[in-house]
């Protein structure tokens, strides 16, 4: 079963839990997801099946859109509401104060990954060290926040802010919340997170586990998207005559192809008679095979 399922991940399951559930229900040989969501977060989680797993690297770099809630005045060790409270401080912060600091977090910024994360250090996940009370030095990582929009400010003893953020791969939204709180001098944590979009996969078309199970019980797999469905790459068509050469790892010169060609060196989608056959690399006016799926 080669394809992608746009899953609406529920709160309480890890991304790996979802992958295992999909494997069991579909009898696919292998599966993988397109970007981890924390157990306490919900939203879009693309799951790739069989040959489509070879394309994950082309999807994970796409931008993500989240809706998050930040609570001011309470700092936790996990930077979200599931951790231990480290500090409580009544915020002397207005909505205007909050809006004034947001531009500092838009654009190319750096984040220090949280200790409670799946990043590995010396062969162990950071959360494994954190659970033992061990603090590990983490290098800052560059990320990009392209949009940051406040949806709602709720004034209270500990004000909350609902906002949308469009960001690059590797961005920790709970770290963003934590860092904004530090900038305001009162601390903060992420109290809610929903992924609205991952690349072209939207929450509007995401399926709950119950919906997926009903499809499968009816032996209806129309919900499984084609492996190339969400790719954002130039498209090149190859003739049936050159398909064997492509499958055998041979390059195809521009003179032997038809249609519009990309400029410069780039990855491309390759089709033959309207059927997706893999990913190629366009270099020096020639098509080189990279991932062959046919």
PyMOL commands that set and color helices and strands:
alter all, ss='L'
color gray80, all
select helices_A, chain A and resi 15-26+50-59+95-105+126-131+173-184+203-205+209-217+240-247+254-256
alter helices_A, ss='H'
color red, helices_A
select strands_A, chain A and resi 3-9+31-33+42-49+64-72+74-76+85-88+107-112+120-121+124-125+140-154+160-167+188-198+201-202+234-237+252-253+266-272+275-283+286-292
alter strands_A, ss='S'
color yellow, strands_A
deselect
rebuild
show_as cartoon
